[in-house]
């Protein structure tokens, strides 16, 4: 999975700082979303630091897409994810793939 030109699958675990840079949001927003969305469960080390997997990052990307790009409220995004999570994830992946293809084609055009 690619996010902002980065290949997310290169590492097993990412810190909250790395994830916040990928999503271009504050770490506090990620912690807030963790409390609001039960499907988001990063591993916590004994010192309290969070470790995010590629799957956790995919969930965060989906939450970001629904809340920041589509304008859903947190309740609306939570409801959308709980009712149609697989369908929502599938649509999100298709849209991302199409955006990658578009960027590639625009790069080839120049």
Biotite code that builds the C-alpha atoms (Angstrom):
import biotite.structure as struc

atoms = struc.array([
    struc.Atom([0.000, 0.000, 0.000], chain_id="A", res_id=1, res_name="UNK", atom_name="CA", element="C"),
    struc.Atom([1.313, 3.426, -0.858], chain_id="A", res_id=2, res_name="UNK", atom_name="CA", element="C"),
    struc.Atom([0.685, 6.591, 1.062], chain_id="A", res_id=3, res_name="UNK", atom_name="CA", element="C"),
    struc.Atom([2.013, 9.914, -0.166], chain_id="A", res_id=4, res_name="UNK", atom_name="CA", element="C"),
    struc.Atom([4.539, 8.101, -2.333], chain_id="A", res_id=5, res_name="UNK", atom_name="CA", element="C"),
    struc.Atom([5.773, 5.859, 0.484], chain_id="A", res_id=6, res_name="UNK", atom_name="CA", element="C"),
    struc.Atom([5.559, 2.106, 0.554], chain_id="A", res_id=7, res_name="UNK", atom_name="CA", element="C"),
    struc.Atom([3.925, 1.335, 3.895], chain_id="A", res_id=8, res_name="UNK", atom_name="CA", element="C"),
    struc.Atom([4.742, -2.369, 3.772], chain_id="A", res_id=9, res_name="UNK", atom_name="CA", element="C"),
    struc.Atom([8.516, -1.824, 4.185], chain_id="A", res_id=10, res_name="UNK", atom_name="CA", element="C"),
    struc.Atom([8.458, -2.027, 7.986], chain_id="A", res_id=11, res_name="UNK", atom_name="CA", element="C"),
    struc.Atom([6.525, -4.182, 10.426], chain_id="A", res_id=12, res_name="UNK", atom_name="CA", element="C"),
    struc.Atom([5.812, -1.408, 12.921], chain_id="A", res_id=13, res_name="UNK", atom_name="CA", element="C"),
    struc.Atom([5.633, 2.374, 12.745], chain_id="A", res_id=14, res_name="UNK", atom_name="CA", element="C"),
    struc.Atom([5.718, 4.921, 15.540], chain_id="A", res_id=15, res_name="UNK", atom_name="CA", element="C"),
    struc.Atom([2.927, 7.430, 15.996], chain_id="A", res_id=16, res_name="UNK", atom_name="CA", element="C"),
    struc.Atom([5.307, 10.146, 14.770], chain_id="A", res_id=17, res_name="UNK", atom_name="CA", element="C"),
    struc.Atom([5.963, 8.286, 11.524], chain_id="A", res_id=18, res_name="UNK", atom_name="CA", element="C"),
    struc.Atom([2.256, 7.643, 10.996], chain_id="A", res_id=19, res_name="UNK", atom_name="CA", element="C"),
    struc.Atom([1.351, 11.264, 11.718], chain_id="A", res_id=20, res_name="UNK", atom_name="CA", element="C"),
    struc.Atom([3.890, 12.401, 9.093], chain_id="A", res_id=21, res_name="UNK", atom_name="CA", element="C"),
    struc.Atom([2.453, 9.940, 6.552], chain_id="A", res_id=22, res_name="UNK", atom_name="CA", element="C"),
    struc.Atom([-1.077, 11.222, 7.112], chain_id="A", res_id=23, res_name="UNK", atom_name="CA", element="C"),
    struc.Atom([0.042, 14.839, 7.636], chain_id="A", res_id=24, res_name="UNK", atom_name="CA", element="C"),
    struc.Atom([-1.918, 15.133, 10.899], chain_id="A", res_id=25, res_name="UNK", atom_name="CA", element="C"),
    struc.Atom([-0.956, 15.703, 14.522], chain_id="A", res_id=26, res_name="UNK", atom_name="CA", element="C"),
    struc.Atom([-0.213, 12.668, 16.697], chain_id="A", res_id=27, res_name="UNK", atom_name="CA", element="C"),
    struc.Atom([-2.953, 13.871, 19.055], chain_id="A", res_id=28, res_name="UNK", atom_name="CA", element="C"),
    struc.Atom([-5.535, 13.360, 16.287], chain_id="A", res_id=29, res_name="UNK", atom_name="CA", element="C"),
    struc.Atom([-4.368, 9.769, 15.820], chain_id="A", res_id=30, res_name="UNK", atom_name="CA", element="C"),
    struc.Atom([-4.660, 9.141, 19.577], chain_id="A", res_id=31, res_name="UNK", atom_name="CA", element="C"),
    struc.Atom([-8.138, 10.690, 19.506], chain_id="A", res_id=32, res_name="UNK", atom_name="CA", element="C"),
    struc.Atom([-9.234, 8.496, 16.600], chain_id="A", res_id=33, res_name="UNK", atom_name="CA", element="C"),
    struc.Atom([-7.864, 5.483, 18.463], chain_id="A", res_id=34, res_name="UNK", atom_name="CA", element="C"),
    struc.Atom([-10.231, 6.269, 21.322], chain_id="A", res_id=35, res_name="UNK", atom_name="CA", element="C"),
    struc.Atom([-13.173, 6.878, 18.962], chain_id="A", res_id=36, res_name="UNK", atom_name="CA", element="C"),
    struc.Atom([-12.823, 3.885, 16.604], chain_id="A", res_id=37, res_name="UNK", atom_name="CA", element="C"),
    struc.Atom([-12.770, 0.450, 18.194], chain_id="A", res_id=38, res_name="UNK", atom_name="CA", element="C"),
    struc.Atom([-11.293, -1.198, 15.087], chain_id="A", res_id=39, res_name="UNK", atom_name="CA", element="C"),
    struc.Atom([-8.099, 0.832, 15.543], chain_id="A", res_id=40, res_name="UNK", atom_name="CA", element="C"),
    struc.Atom([-5.951, -0.993, 18.069], chain_id="A", res_id=41, res_name="UNK", atom_name="CA", element="C"),
    struc.Atom([-2.213, -0.336, 17.773], chain_id="A", res_id=42, res_name="UNK", atom_name="CA", element="C"),
    struc.Atom([0.099, -2.302, 20.038], chain_id="A", res_id=43, res_name="UNK", atom_name="CA", element="C"),
    struc.Atom([1.319, -0.410, 23.071], chain_id="A", res_id=44, res_name="UNK", atom_name="CA", element="C"),
    struc.Atom([4.746, -0.999, 24.512], chain_id="A", res_id=45, res_name="UNK", atom_name="CA", element="C"),
    struc.Atom([5.351, -1.078, 28.250], chain_id="A", res_id=46, res_name="UNK", atom_name="CA", element="C"),
    struc.Atom([6.424, 2.584, 28.139], chain_id="A", res_id=47, res_name="UNK", atom_name="CA", element="C"),
    struc.Atom([3.127, 3.535, 26.467], chain_id="A", res_id=48, res_name="UNK", atom_name="CA", element="C"),
    struc.Atom([4.497, 4.095, 22.957], chain_id="A", res_id=49, res_name="UNK", atom_name="CA", element="C"),
    struc.Atom([2.204, 2.916, 20.183], chain_id="A", res_id=50, res_name="UNK", atom_name="CA", element="C"),
    struc.Atom([3.338, 0.628, 17.366], chain_id="A", res_id=51, res_name="UNK", atom_name="CA", element="C"),
    struc.Atom([1.214, 0.714, 14.234], chain_id="A", res_id=52, res_name="UNK", atom_name="CA", element="C"),
    struc.Atom([1.125, -2.103, 11.679], chain_id="A", res_id=53, res_name="UNK", atom_name="CA", element="C"),
    struc.Atom([0.408, -1.649, 7.977], chain_id="A", res_id=54, res_name="UNK", atom_name="CA", element="C"),
    struc.Atom([-3.188, -2.782, 8.685], chain_id="A", res_id=55, res_name="UNK", atom_name="CA", element="C"),
    struc.Atom([-3.539, -0.100, 11.394], chain_id="A", res_id=56, res_name="UNK", atom_name="CA", element="C"),
    struc.Atom([-2.315, 2.481, 8.891], chain_id="A", res_id=57, res_name="UNK", atom_name="CA", element="C"),
    struc.Atom([-4.866, 1.285, 6.339], chain_id="A", res_id=58, res_name="UNK", atom_name="CA", element="C"),
    struc.Atom([-7.622, 1.794, 8.914], chain_id="A", res_id=59, res_name="UNK", atom_name="CA", element="C"),
    struc.Atom([-6.281, 5.265, 9.703], chain_id="A", res_id=60, res_name="UNK", atom_name="CA", element="C"),
    struc.Atom([-6.183, 6.128, 5.994], chain_id="A", res_id=61, res_name="UNK", atom_name="CA", element="C"),
    struc.Atom([-9.791, 5.033, 5.680], chain_id="A", res_id=62, res_name="UNK", atom_name="CA", element="C"),
    struc.Atom([-10.836, 7.095, 8.709], chain_id="A", res_id=63, res_name="UNK", atom_name="CA", element="C"),
    struc.Atom([-8.916, 10.075, 7.309], chain_id="A", res_id=64, res_name="UNK", atom_name="CA", element="C"),
    struc.Atom([-10.607, 9.648, 3.935], chain_id="A", res_id=65, res_name="UNK", atom_name="CA", element="C"),
    struc.Atom([-14.097, 9.513, 5.444], chain_id="A", res_id=66, res_name="UNK", atom_name="CA", element="C"),
    struc.Atom([-13.638, 12.338, 7.957], chain_id="A", res_id=67, res_name="UNK", atom_name="CA", element="C"),
    struc.Atom([-11.262, 14.764, 6.244], chain_id="A", res_id=68, res_name="UNK", atom_name="CA", element="C"),
    struc.Atom([-11.923, 14.180, 2.552], chain_id="A", res_id=69, res_name="UNK", atom_name="CA", element="C"),
    struc.Atom([-15.567, 13.082, 2.457], chain_id="A", res_id=70, res_name="UNK", atom_name="CA", element="C"),
    struc.Atom([-16.706, 15.276, 5.363], chain_id="A", res_id=71, res_name="UNK", atom_name="CA", element="C"),
    struc.Atom([-18.258, 12.558, 7.518], chain_id="A", res_id=72, res_name="UNK", atom_name="CA", element="C"),
    struc.Atom([-18.796, 13.225, 11.202], chain_id="A", res_id=73, res_name="UNK", atom_name="CA", element="C"),
    struc.Atom([-17.077, 10.809, 13.569], chain_id="A", res_id=74, res_name="UNK", atom_name="CA", element="C"),
    struc.Atom([-20.426, 9.150, 14.248], chain_id="A", res_id=75, res_name="UNK", atom_name="CA", element="C"),
    struc.Atom([-21.117, 8.905, 10.521], chain_id="A", res_id=76, res_name="UNK", atom_name="CA", element="C"),
    struc.Atom([-17.682, 7.456, 9.783], chain_id="A", res_id=77, res_name="UNK", atom_name="CA", element="C"),
    struc.Atom([-18.022, 4.989, 12.661], chain_id="A", res_id=78, res_name="UNK", atom_name="CA", element="C"),
    struc.Atom([-21.428, 3.892, 11.377], chain_id="A", res_id=79, res_name="UNK", atom_name="CA", element="C"),
    struc.Atom([-20.161, 3.590, 7.785], chain_id="A", res_id=80, res_name="UNK", atom_name="CA", element="C"),
    struc.Atom([-17.227, 1.465, 8.890], chain_id="A", res_id=81, res_name="UNK", atom_name="CA", element="C"),
    struc.Atom([-19.281, -0.794, 11.141], chain_id="A", res_id=82, res_name="UNK", atom_name="CA", element="C"),
    struc.Atom([-22.019, -1.428, 8.555], chain_id="A", res_id=83, res_name="UNK", atom_name="CA", element="C"),
    struc.Atom([-20.062, -1.689, 5.314], chain_id="A", res_id=84, res_name="UNK", atom_name="CA", element="C"),
    struc.Atom([-16.399, -1.877, 6.268], chain_id="A", res_id=85, res_name="UNK", atom_name="CA", element="C"),
    struc.Atom([-15.386, -4.343, 3.560], chain_id="A", res_id=86, res_name="UNK", atom_name="CA", element="C"),
    struc.Atom([-17.240, -2.440, 0.852], chain_id="A", res_id=87, res_name="UNK", atom_name="CA", element="C"),
    struc.Atom([-15.879, 0.903, 2.071], chain_id="A", res_id=88, res_name="UNK", atom_name="CA", element="C"),
    struc.Atom([-12.315, -0.470, 2.164], chain_id="A", res_id=89, res_name="UNK", atom_name="CA", element="C"),
    struc.Atom([-12.713, -1.899, -1.322], chain_id="A", res_id=90, res_name="UNK", atom_name="CA", element="C"),
    struc.Atom([-13.965, 1.400, -2.748], chain_id="A", res_id=91, res_name="UNK", atom_name="CA", element="C"),
    struc.Atom([-11.180, 3.302, -0.998], chain_id="A", res_id=92, res_name="UNK", atom_name="CA", element="C"),
    struc.Atom([-8.532, 0.975, -2.471], chain_id="A", res_id=93, res_name="UNK", atom_name="CA", element="C"),
    struc.Atom([-10.024, 1.322, -5.948], chain_id="A", res_id=94, res_name="UNK", atom_name="CA", element="C"),
    struc.Atom([-10.039, 5.115, -5.711], chain_id="A", res_id=95, res_name="UNK", atom_name="CA", element="C"),
    struc.Atom([-6.415, 5.130, -4.495], chain_id="A", res_id=96, res_name="UNK", atom_name="CA", element="C"),
    struc.Atom([-5.347, 2.838, -7.333], chain_id="A", res_id=97, res_name="UNK", atom_name="CA", element="C"),
    struc.Atom([-7.084, 5.072, -9.880], chain_id="A", res_id=98, res_name="UNK", atom_name="CA", element="C"),
    struc.Atom([-5.338, 8.116, -8.420], chain_id="A", res_id=99, res_name="UNK", atom_name="CA", element="C"),
    struc.Atom([-1.978, 6.317, -8.731], chain_id="A", res_id=100, res_name="UNK", atom_name="CA", element="C"),
    struc.Atom([-2.732, 5.470, -12.368], chain_id="A", res_id=101, res_name="UNK", atom_name="CA", element="C"),
    struc.Atom([-3.764, 9.059, -13.052], chain_id="A", res_id=102, res_name="UNK", atom_name="CA", element="C"),
    struc.Atom([-0.543, 10.394, -11.518], chain_id="A", res_id=103, res_name="UNK", atom_name="CA", element="C"),
    struc.Atom([1.484, 7.933, -13.569], chain_id="A", res_id=104, res_name="UNK", atom_name="CA", element="C"),
    struc.Atom([-0.285, 8.911, -16.786], chain_id="A", res_id=105, res_name="UNK", atom_name="CA", element="C"),
    struc.Atom([0.175, 12.614, -16.055], chain_id="A", res_id=106, res_name="UNK", atom_name="CA", element="C"),
    struc.Atom([3.860, 12.001, -15.450], chain_id="A", res_id=107, res_name="UNK", atom_name="CA", element="C"),
    struc.Atom([4.109, 10.125, -18.768], chain_id="A", res_id=108, res_name="UNK", atom_name="CA", element="C"),
    struc.Atom([2.313, 12.961, -20.577], chain_id="A", res_id=109, res_name="UNK", atom_name="CA", element="C"),
    struc.Atom([5.052, 15.440, -19.706], chain_id="A", res_id=110, res_name="UNK", atom_name="CA", element="C"),
])
